[in-house]
Amino acid sequence: MIERPGSTDAVVPAPGLARLEVGQHWHLVDLVPFRFQPRVRELVGASLGISAEALVERELNEYVMEPRRRLVGFMDDHDPLALIGLDCPQGDRGSVLHLAVAPQARGLGLGRQLVLQAAGRYGLRRLSAAVDAPASMFFQSLGFAVHCAGTALDGRDRFECIWEVSGDAR
Ligand SMILES: CC(C)(COP(=O)(O)OP(=O)(O)OC[C@H]1O[C@@H](n2cnc3c(N)ncnc32)[C@H](O)[C@@H]1OP(=O)(O)O)[C@@H](O)C(=O)NCCC(=O)NCCS
């Protein structure tokens, strides 16, 4: 049974994104120190759609080596439950590199809240994600614009999902 821990931290929703349930929220934590935990590795593997240990290891190392990368998520007690990895090359612009919610916690709104909180924490005004068809529907439900981006080598269609704050929407 997943319980939503209370938190006194204020939610910082990204401007212009979809609805946020204020009052019941998870506390966003830096997951880099937890990168050796099996659950973090499982989540990165789920995000990649492949659980190759060497690839997961390489991806996680990038969050240590590359200052513009961020790896944050939600913990259920001491157990990582959801994870988002971002590349933030310019101040208020970022792209989603990894995103996954543990199977038993999907459909509860954690993925939505994770994107909202991460975008808010880093002050992003533009966020993009290159994903497959199922993930594109998730991003579309959050208010991202979805564009076809061709077909990958594995034959699966790819989509570019973009959310952008225009003007003074902040
Ligand atoms: C995609 C993923 C992160 C969504 O997380 P989640 O916590 O289950 O999503 P939420 O409960 O916050 O759902 C938010 C909205 O997205 C929709 N949604 C979520 N997954 C969806 C899917 N696969 N297809 C269509 N819609 C989906 C939900 O219906 C919900 O819409 P609503 O609010 O209009 O009802 C999660 O399913 C996952 O970890 N998938 C495996 C890894 C993956 O594909 N990662 C993305 C590639 S980077």
PDBQT file of the ligand as one rigid body, heavy atoms in Angstrom, charges set to zero:
ROOT
HETATM    1  C1  LIG A 201       5.070   7.173 -18.109  1.00  0.00    +0.000 C 
HETATM    2  C2  LIG A 201       5.048   7.126 -16.583  1.00  0.00    +0.000 C 
HETATM    3  C3  LIG A 201       6.269   7.878 -16.031  1.00  0.00    +0.000 C 
HETATM    4  C4  LIG A 201       3.758   7.802 -16.095  1.00  0.00    +0.000 C 
HETATM    5  O1  LIG A 201       3.799   7.861 -14.679  1.00  0.00    +0.000 OA
HETATM    6  P1  LIG A 201       2.442   7.732 -13.818  1.00  0.00    +0.000 P 
HETATM    7  O2  LIG A 201       2.764   8.113 -12.426  1.00  0.00    +0.000 OA
HETATM    8  O3  LIG A 201       1.845   6.402 -14.026  1.00  0.00    +0.000 OA
HETATM    9  O4  LIG A 201       1.535   8.816 -14.519  1.00  0.00    +0.000 OA
HETATM   10  P2  LIG A 201       0.374   9.679 -13.815  1.00  0.00    +0.000 P 
HETATM   11  O5  LIG A 201      -0.398   8.787 -12.878  1.00  0.00    +0.000 OA
HETATM   12  O6  LIG A 201       0.975  10.896 -13.233  1.00  0.00    +0.000 OA
HETATM   13  O7  LIG A 201      -0.544  10.046 -15.057  1.00  0.00    +0.000 OA
HETATM   14  C5  LIG A 201      -0.706  11.351 -15.496  1.00  0.00    +0.000 C 
HETATM   15  C6  LIG A 201      -1.566  11.320 -16.720  1.00  0.00    +0.000 C 
HETATM   16  O8  LIG A 201      -0.877  10.625 -17.776  1.00  0.00    +0.000 OA
HETATM   17  C7  LIG A 201      -1.721   9.580 -18.274  1.00  0.00    +0.000 C 
HETATM   18  N1  LIG A 201      -0.839   8.449 -18.621  1.00  0.00    +0.000 N 
HETATM   19  C8  LIG A 201       0.124   7.926 -17.840  1.00  0.00    +0.000 A 
HETATM   20  N2  LIG A 201       0.744   6.897 -18.487  1.00  0.00    +0.000 NA
HETATM   21  C9  LIG A 201       0.110   6.807 -19.673  1.00  0.00    +0.000 A 
HETATM   22  C10 LIG A 201       0.272   5.943 -20.775  1.00  0.00    +0.000 A 
HETATM   23  N3  LIG A 201       1.216   4.976 -20.799  1.00  0.00    +0.000 N 
HETATM   24  N4  LIG A 201      -0.546   6.115 -21.839  1.00  0.00    +0.000 NA
HETATM   25  C11 LIG A 201      -1.491   7.080 -21.838  1.00  0.00    +0.000 A 
HETATM   26  N5  LIG A 201      -1.692   7.933 -20.830  1.00  0.00    +0.000 NA
HETATM   27  C12 LIG A 201      -0.899   7.791 -19.760  1.00  0.00    +0.000 A 
HETATM   28  C13 LIG A 201      -2.632   9.232 -17.132  1.00  0.00    +0.000 C 
HETATM   29  O9  LIG A 201      -3.832   8.647 -17.594  1.00  0.00    +0.000 OA
HETATM   30  C14 LIG A 201      -2.886  10.589 -16.532  1.00  0.00    +0.000 C 
HETATM   31  O10 LIG A 201      -3.823  11.300 -17.308  1.00  0.00    +0.000 OA
HETATM   32  P3  LIG A 201      -5.104  12.019 -16.637  1.00  0.00    +0.000 P 
HETATM   33  O11 LIG A 201      -4.571  12.835 -15.493  1.00  0.00    +0.000 OA
HETATM   34  O12 LIG A 201      -5.642  12.844 -17.759  1.00  0.00    +0.000 OA
HETATM   35  O13 LIG A 201      -5.982  10.943 -16.191  1.00  0.00    +0.000 OA
HETATM   36  C15 LIG A 201       5.033   5.654 -16.058  1.00  0.00    +0.000 C 
HETATM   37  O14 LIG A 201       3.957   4.967 -16.671  1.00  0.00    +0.000 OA
HETATM   38  C16 LIG A 201       6.311   4.875 -16.309  1.00  0.00    +0.000 C 
HETATM   39  O15 LIG A 201       7.218   4.902 -15.472  1.00  0.00    +0.000 OA
HETATM   40  N6  LIG A 201       6.397   4.191 -17.486  1.00  0.00    +0.000 N 
HETATM   41  C17 LIG A 201       7.561   3.373 -17.801  1.00  0.00    +0.000 C 
HETATM   42  C18 LIG A 201       8.766   4.216 -18.167  1.00  0.00    +0.000 C 
HETATM   43  C19 LIG A 201       8.471   5.191 -19.299  1.00  0.00    +0.000 C 
HETATM   44  O16 LIG A 201       7.810   4.881 -20.262  1.00  0.00    +0.000 OA
HETATM   45  N7  LIG A 201       9.036   6.404 -19.151  1.00  0.00    +0.000 N 
HETATM   46  C20 LIG A 201       8.873   7.477 -20.131  1.00  0.00    +0.000 C 
HETATM   47  C21 LIG A 201       9.982   7.480 -21.124  1.00  0.00    +0.000 C 
HETATM   48  S1  LIG A 201      11.220   8.641 -20.678  1.00  0.00    +0.000 SA
ENDROOT
TORSDOF 0
